[in-house]
C-alpha cells in the first residue's frame, strides 16, 4: 500500500453522516455549515513524504508537542528503522480541505497488533494533527462521524491506542471527546506567561524567592557558577553525553529501567541536534567550575519550548546547592525574557512543576477496538490504567506493579524486538 488509497465516504444510505447533515437542533458556527457525507474523503498512505505538505500546513500555527512535529516523527522513523508496512498516515478532507491527520505506528505488543503514536511516552502529549477551528465547527456528531470514517480505513491490527491527548488544545475544549473511548490518566504541566516579570510576580512567593536565593548562595559557595544556552551541535554532543550519564545514575539510584539505554534511544537525541534534522534543539546548561551539573534538553516550535529531558549531578556535595532547581530558575528567566509564550514540562507531577506550572491540563488515553479481540484488549488495558492510577496513592499496589513490569521487561528481552 505504498500508494495512497482514497475513499470518499458515504452516499444516501450512510447513517452516521446523515446525522451530520440533519442536525438542525444543534446550531453550528457560522463558519461551517453541516457537511454532506459525499464531501468527506479519507486517504491512507504508508509513506510519510506523501503527507508532508498537509502535515506542515496543519501545524503552521503551532504544535501541542514534538509528537505533532513532522520533522520529529520523520527522524524517529528513520532512527528506529520502522518499516513502511507498519506506518499509516490517515488524512480526512472535508470539501477538499484537510481537517485531520493521524500518523500511526503498527506495533505488536504481547501478541496484539495495535496502531499507536510513534514515540510512545517520549513526549509529553499527543493529539491528531488537525485544523482545530474546522473540528470545532463540525460539532460533536460531525467529529464522531469523522473519527469513525478514519478508523474504518485501518485494517491489519486489533485496536487503536492513542495515548496522552489533552482534553483542551490551543484554547479549543473537548475536540477529541468523540474519538473512541477516552480515559483520563494523568496531567500535563506547562508554564505560560507573557514575560519573566509576570512569571516571577505570579508564580514565586516571597518565601520562594528567599529559598531560591539561599540555594543559589550555597551553590555559589562551591565555585564559579555559569549558565548557558547551547545550540552548537559540537558542543551539544558533549552536553548530551553528560546529560544521559546523569540520567542513568539517577535511574540506577531509583531502581528504574533506563529506557534511553535499554531502547537504544540516545543516538536519536544526538541526531535531532544535527544540521538537517529540521528540529530546533536548545540545551540549557548549568556549570560549576566549568563542569556540567544540570541540563535541560528542549525542542522549540514557534514561540513554544518543550522540555523533553532534564538531568543533574548526583554528587552529594553539589546537591546541597540544588543544581536542578537553580538551572530551572535560570531557564524560566531566559525563556520568558526572550519572548516565548509557553514552556512545556511534560506529564507527571514533580515538585518543580508544583512551583512553576500555572497551566495543568488533564490527559486522556483514547481506545478504539477494531475487532473482537481488540475490544477485549481495550477493556483489559483500560482496567490496567485505572489500577496504575490508583497505585500512585498506594505503595503496596505500586510495588506490585513495579515487580510485574520488571518481570515483563526480562521476559521481553529474551524475545526479538518488535521494532
WOTAPE-V318700 format. One record per backbone hydrogen bond with DSSP energy under -1.0 kcal/mol. NH is the residue of the N-H (numbers start at 1). CO is the residue of the C=O. If there is no record, write none. Layout:
[[NH:CO] [NH:CO]]
This chain:
[[5:44] [7:42] [9:40] [14:11] [18:14] [19:15] [21:17] [22:18] [24:22] [26:23] [32:29] [39:36] [40:37] [41:93] [42:7] [43:91] [44:5] [45:89] [50:47] [51:48] [55:51] [56:52] [57:53] [58:54] [59:55] [62:59] [68:65] [69:66] [73:69] [74:70] [75:71] [76:72] [77:73] [78:74] [79:75] [80:76] [82:77] [86:83] [87:84] [88:104] [89:45] [90:102] [91:43] [92:100] [93:41] [94:97] [95:39] [97:94] [99:92] [100:92] [101:129] [102:90] [104:88] [105:116] [106:86] [107:114] [109:112] [112:109] [114:107] [115:159] [116:105] [122:119] [126:164] [129:101] [131:99] [135:131] [136:132] [137:133] [138:134] [143:139] [144:140] [145:141] [146:142] [147:143] [148:144] [149:145] [150:146] [151:147] [152:148] [153:150] [154:151] [158:113] [159:113] [160:368] [161:115] [162:366] [165:364] [167:362] [169:172] [172:169] [174:167] [179:176] [180:178] [181:367] [183:365] [185:363] [186:363] [188:361] [189:346] [190:359] [191:343] [199:195] [200:196] [201:197] [202:198] [203:199] [204:200] [209:205] [210:206] [211:207] [212:208] [213:209] [214:210] [215:211] [216:212] [217:213] [218:214] [219:215] [220:216] [221:217] [222:219] [223:220] [226:287] [228:285] [230:283] [236:232] [237:233] [239:235] [240:236] [241:237] [242:238] [243:239] [244:240] [245:241] [246:242] [247:243] [248:244] [249:245] [250:246] [251:247] [252:248] [253:249] [254:250] [256:251] [259:257] [262:258] [263:259] [264:261] [265:260] [269:265] [270:266] [271:267] [272:268] [273:270] [274:271] [277:274] [282:298] [283:230] [284:296] [285:228] [286:294] [287:226] [288:291] [289:224] [291:288] [293:286] [294:286] [295:311] [296:284] [297:309] [298:282] [299:306] [300:280] [301:304] [304:301] [305:342] [306:299] [307:344] [308:297] [309:297] [311:295] [313:293] [318:315] [319:315] [321:318] [322:319] [326:322] [327:323] [328:324] [329:325] [330:326] [331:327] [332:328] [333:329] [334:330] [335:331] [336:332] [338:334] [340:335] [341:303] [342:303] [343:191] [344:305] [345:189] [348:187] [354:350] [355:351] [356:352] [357:353] [359:190] [361:188] [363:186] [364:165] [365:183] [366:162] [367:181] [368:160] [370:158] [375:371] [376:372] [377:373] [378:374] [379:375] [380:376] [381:377] [382:378] [383:379] [384:380] [385:381] [386:382] [387:383] [388:384] [389:385] [390:386] [391:387] [393:390] [394:391] [398:394] [399:395] [400:396] [401:397] [402:398] [403:399] [404:400] [405:401] [406:402] [407:403] [408:404] [409:405] [410:406] [411:407] [412:408] [413:409] [414:411] [415:412]]
